């Protein structure tokens, strides 16, 4: 861990860089049309509460809970130095019960940053530094609905109506950074995360949380260059660490860009198999060809001791402009991580560009069969918006099924919900938001998970555009039916 002197030096350097960044940001063009602040990404201007929403088709009557999705929604949009990942958080929710849609709410996450920008008063609770914007994932953990982000800030707890209650350090047990993508082990009820912060370039952390929502481990892992680790995964014995060539760029920060991570050709790409029990020094680092991963579908151990990881990969990321994610997509891949040779073999499952993979979370960290993903644009630089399709991959037969949303329709991440708690894998429904870019409306669509080609079986109609966000999850009423995978 860093000494007191190192901490003071880092604080001084950070202060100097932030001063330079603020000055250089003001020199940029305030009238530039930013692809993540205009068009389909234009932020919503107000919080709404809509009751008695129109429903077409049929919503499964046994569902009782709230579909919640979060994303960036800048309170005062400013293109100078802006990046899609850093806008003020806004959560959107549709309450479902008895086959009806009871309400739609959208609410800002009441951070101190939002208040300083002229927004609503900040919620109480502990903070981890001055940065407290949370905008990437929303999930249910230990009976509480939490909004999450990576790289430092504590999560915020939300109430039943999605109003911000307070930021939380998990009953005083969390001191390390957290992430937007913790994963629950359905066998143990434990959650595991790999976390980082921009202020610390030589350390990332493994954070473990028990089923009561208390941190039971914060283990520092030595790294270099300050890697951006968006995702992790688990198996029975390992937590998987993705140390890939996207790292902190101090020149980028000094130039006034709010998201100072860039593709770094000099940073070795590797995957770490960190024993869930034991010493961090026992981590097994395995070399992989340079690439980047935002999201994992699943991972599991094989009989020969190797580990399988199914993920969406990119040849590069953040190498082609400062406004948002950009890179050359590789598609949906299966990786074999061999702890004996310390090498990773990558095999294409489907080369079509796709993102936001989801699985039946009751099988996370275990051998599984089904994954659902949405297609993405082919362009290296885009605003992640195009007419797209929903894919279903049967990893046992190799069959791929698809459903095209249609002209002017843009679908986001779809989450799986089982028909019953003990249903077979993939026996249940998918739900997710689909934007109509032509008339600025949105639908929450429902599919039979094993028959997506028939199209949605039902939909809730929202009379406005919900901007494309990051991750959504089903927040069930008690008792818990399912918890979240990850995802952004």
Secondary structure, DSSP 8 states (H G I E B T S, - for coil): ---HHHHHHHHHHHHHHHHHHHHHHHTS-TT---TTTSGGG----S--EEES-EEEE---TT-EEEEEEEEE--TT---TT--GGGS-EEEEEEEEETTEEEEEEEEE---HHHHHTT-S---BS--SSS-----SEEEEETTEEEEE-SSS--EEEE-TTS-EEEEE-TTTT--S---S--EE-TTT--EEEEEEETTEEEEEEEEEE-TTS-EEEEEEEE-SS-B----EEE-SSEEEEEE-SEEE-HHHHHTT-SS-EEE-TTS--EEEEEESSS-GGG-EEEE--S-EEEEEEEEEE-TTS-EEEEEEEES-SS-S-SSS----EEEEEEEEEETTTTEEEEEEEE-S-EEEEE--GGGTTS---EEEEEE--S-SS--S-SS-EEEEEETTT--EEEEE--TTEEEEEEEEEESSTT--TT-EEEEEEEEETTTTEEEEEEEETT-GGG--SEEEEESS-----SEEEEEE-SS---------
